[in-house]
Amino acid sequence: MRLTPAFWAVVGVLTLGAAADQYRERALELMRTTPLIDGHNDLPWQLKILFNNQLNHVDLHSLNNTHTNIPKIKAGRLAAQFWAAYVPCETQNKDAVRQTLEQIDLIHRMCDKYPEELTFAESSQDIMDAFVQNKTASLIGIEGGHSIDSSLGSLRSMYLLGVRYLTLTHSCNTPWADNWLVDTGSTPSENNGLSEFGIRLIREMNRLGMLVDLAHVSVEVMKKVLQVSEAPVIFSHSSAFAVCPSKRNVPDEVLSMVKDKQGVVMVNFYNDYVTCSSRANLSQVADHFDYIKKVADASIIGFGGDYDGVGRVPEGLEDVSKYPDLVAELLRRNWSDQEVKMALGENLLRVFKAVEKVRDSMKRTAPDDVPIPYEQVQNPCRTSYGYPPDDSASSLLPLSPMLLILAQTLSHL
Ligand SMILES: [Zn+2]
């Protein structure tokens, strides 16, 4: 029998298909032993927009107009997710704190409603425990410093509610940190990067054991935090600037600082940050993984899909069910099993453990209870209770306990 070219074409396709399946099989095998941890997912914000947070009206098994639902989570082998407690910049100095609390409440209610599939997590150990139970560890990240209204008390209270990372800004400046739009020239710098209060906030996050997230901040802030933070930091959803020069991405000099600090950059899948255009595909996302591995190391890479927070996602990565295809692509590009495992979750776990270790080492450090100077947050929606009545006195506020003691001492003389 003479074999026709068409026959060989069919054989070729079948062989290629089998090879592709081999990579996917290996991807699934690795994901069985190492948890996939994603840094950022905005499903809670979709539930706000679509249902005004009325979870009783939603079935996460059948919800189908979002990137994320329970069947997709299962198909994507999503072992742990930092859910974003995101509220828009428009809420700054208005109802940001209330709305953030509502998103935190919503994430807790998601876990309570689906106990077979989701389990609330607030430590590196919780992630591993959930993985053993075949449930998706559900962590909370706050996206934007406006959510704490320049209050260390708010930060601490949110930590008590289970929040484990704070993205220092969203796409607006806070009274103590500049956002990435400053680097585009469209927004003026207001804090020269990170203010004195911002530096104190980083120390307080170190003391609490909260991860510092540098997605969305200006390069100046990235560098300053990498200097002052005792613990390693994360970029929960940012890609490589050299591959797509969006100011939301991480420049090479910062990638090497992250490497020195042993942090993690969790690659964002949003088309606009993958290719700097409206179209992108899975392979182009893998290019970011390859690039970061080349200029830094596989030890600083993670996944930060930004699903349900963006309008456009790459071809081949349409929703959270597609992660194994991206893992298979990395294997096809000769990533070793160990490199893939680091990117899947080992890197994030290493950072989380280091953050917990710094927290433990600061156990005897008192909480920072000095409020932000009033003149830095003065606005019509903020009262000044607790602050001295005139401005000149308010600048002395950090010294006021000492003055009080002095006054008491003098009154006893
Ligand atoms: Zn974001």
Boltz pocket constraint, residues with backbone or C-beta under 6 A from the ligand:
constraints:
  - pocket:
      binder: B
      contacts: [[A, 143], [A, 215], [A, 216], [A, 237], [A, 309]]
      max_distance: 6.0
